[in-house]
């Protein structure tokens, strides 16, 4: 049975009123298309997970994934966000790439805290994260009428600013802080724009 504009008579058959493609005739084409799609997806995949790290090949960084007792979730504006269960503490990574970043780290850190009321900086100072200069801040404030305590690391390269942030109620701040510290200390810049993809499952 022929279907005009769809397939040749040899490529379709009717079985119990249903039109089906002749699978054995199209098997070679289907396999080729599938391989092409897989190659396209691999080429486009700049964000992926391998060996417990989230890797961004385009912007050139990697950071460990939080696992035990943490759940990844979507948080607007972030590149990666996790919520502790139980407790509700949040650890997140924000990446902003706007070309050259001549703004000092202290000013970039200040911008991070816009929207937080009655801020009180408890500690702030320079630090080095795997060879990259950064600034570490601990502060208290109010976010959406809720008391919060925040630990943040702000770093930058030639094109991007990186904000690693931990937010928790003051009484729960210390509970998951060591895990956030390992998260932040595991962040490292890598070569940008590499076309080589390490086998792994894409996260984004």
C-alpha positions in Angstrom: 0.0 0.0 0.0 1.4 3.4 -1.0 1.1 6.6 0.9 1.8 9.6 -1.4 4.5 11.9 -0.1 5.3 9.7 2.8 7.1 6.4 1.8 7.5 4.0 -1.0 5.2 1.0 -1.3 8.0 -1.3 -0.1 8.5 0.7 3.1 5.0 0.4 4.6 2.6 -2.4 5.3 -0.9 -2.6 6.8 -1.6 -4.9 9.7 -5.0 -5.0 11.3 -5.8 -1.5 10.0 -2.5 0.0 11.2 0.1 1.4 8.9 3.7 0.6 9.9 7.1 1.2 8.5 8.9 -1.8 7.2 11.5 -1.9 10.0 14.1 -4.1 8.3 14.3 -1.8 5.2 14.8 1.3 7.4 17.0 -0.2 10.0 20.2 1.1 8.4 18.9 4.6 8.0 17.5 4.6 11.6 20.9 3.5 13.0 22.7 6.2 11.1 20.3 8.9 12.3 20.6 7.8 15.8 24.4 7.9 15.7 24.3 11.4 14.2 22.0 12.6 17.0 24.3 11.1 19.6 27.3 12.8 18.1 25.4 16.2 18.0 24.4 15.9 21.6 27.9 15.0 22.7 29.3 18.0 20.8 26.7 20.4 22.4 27.1 19.0 25.9 29.3 21.6 27.7 27.9 20.8 31.1 28.2 17.2 32.4 29.0 15.2 35.5 32.0 12.9 35.8 33.7 11.4 38.9 31.4 13.3 41.2 32.2 16.7 39.7 29.9 19.1 37.7 32.1 20.2 34.8 31.4 23.3 32.6 33.7 22.9 29.6 32.6 26.2 27.9 33.2 28.5 30.9 36.0 26.4 32.2 35.4 25.2 35.8 34.5 22.2 37.8 33.0 21.7 41.2 32.1 18.7 43.4 28.5 17.5 43.6 26.8 17.5 47.0 25.3 14.1 47.6 24.5 12.5 51.0 21.7 14.4 52.6 21.5 17.0 49.7 19.0 17.2 46.9 19.6 19.1 43.7 16.8 21.5 42.8 16.1 24.4 40.3 16.8 27.8 41.8 16.3 30.8 39.5 19.5 32.5 38.5 21.8 29.7 39.7 23.9 27.3 37.7 23.8 24.7 40.5 21.8 24.5 43.7 21.3 22.0 46.5 19.0 21.8 49.5 19.8 19.9 52.6 17.2 17.4 53.8 16.3 17.7 56.5 17.2 21.3 57.6 16.6 23.2 54.4 20.0 24.8 54.1 20.9 25.8 50.6 24.2 25.7 48.8 24.4 27.3 45.3 26.8 28.4 42.6 26.1 31.5 40.5 28.1 32.3 37.4 28.0 35.6 35.6 30.0 36.1 32.4 30.0 39.7 31.2 33.4 39.9 29.5 36.3 41.6 31.4 35.6 41.9 35.1 37.6 45.0 36.4 35.4 45.2 39.5 37.3 44.4 42.7 36.2 41.2 44.5 35.0 43.2 47.5 32.6 45.1 45.3 31.4 41.9 43.6 30.8 40.4 47.0 28.8 43.5 48.0 26.6 43.1 44.9 25.8 39.5 45.9 24.1 40.7 49.0 21.7 43.2 47.4 18.2 42.4 48.7 19.3 41.2 52.1 18.1 43.5 54.8 19.8 44.5 58.1 23.1 43.0 57.1 25.8 42.5 59.6 29.2 41.3 58.3 30.7 39.0 60.8 33.9 38.2 58.9 35.4 39.0 55.6 38.8 38.4 54.1 40.8 37.3 51.0 41.4 33.6 50.4 42.8 31.4 47.6 40.6 28.7 46.0 42.8 26.3 44.1 45.1 29.0 42.9 42.4 31.6 42.2 42.0 34.7 44.4 38.7 35.0 46.1 37.0 36.8 49.0 35.2 35.0 51.8 32.3 36.6 53.7 30.2 35.5 56.6 27.2 37.7 57.4 23.8 37.7 59.1 20.7 39.4 57.7 17.1 39.2 56.8 15.8 37.5 53.6 12.1 37.6 52.8 11.5 38.5 56.5 13.4 35.5 57.7 16.7 35.6 59.7 19.5 34.0 57.8 23.2 33.4 58.1 25.3 33.3 54.9 28.8 32.1 54.0 30.0 33.1 50.5 33.1 32.9 48.3 33.4 35.2 45.4 36.1 34.7 42.7 36.6 35.7 39.1 38.6 35.1 36.0 39.0 37.2 32.9 35.4 36.8 31.8 33.3 35.5 34.6 32.4 36.0 38.3 31.7 33.0 40.5 29.6 33.2 43.6 29.5 30.1 45.9 26.9 30.7 48.6 25.5 28.9 51.6 22.3 30.1 53.3 20.8 28.7 56.5 18.8 29.7 59.5 21.3 30.9 62.2 20.5 28.0 64.5 21.3 25.5 61.7 24.2 27.3 60.1 26.9 25.1 61.5 25.2 21.8 60.9 26.0 21.6 57.1 28.8 24.2 56.9 31.6 21.7 56.6 30.0 20.1 53.6 29.6 23.5 52.0 33.2 24.3 52.7 34.3 21.1 50.8 31.9 22.1 48.0 33.6 25.6 47.8 37.1 24.3 48.2 36.6 21.8 45.4 35.8 24.5 42.9 38.6 25.0 40.4 39.1 26.7 37.0 39.9 24.5 34.0 40.7 25.1 30.4 37.9 26.9 28.6 36.2 25.9 25.4 37.6 22.4 25.2 35.8 20.3 22.7 36.8 17.1 24.5 34.0 15.6 26.5 34.8 13.2 29.3 32.2 10.4 29.3 29.6 11.1 32.0 25.9 11.9 32.4 24.9 15.5 31.5 23.5 17.5 34.4 22.1 20.4 32.4 
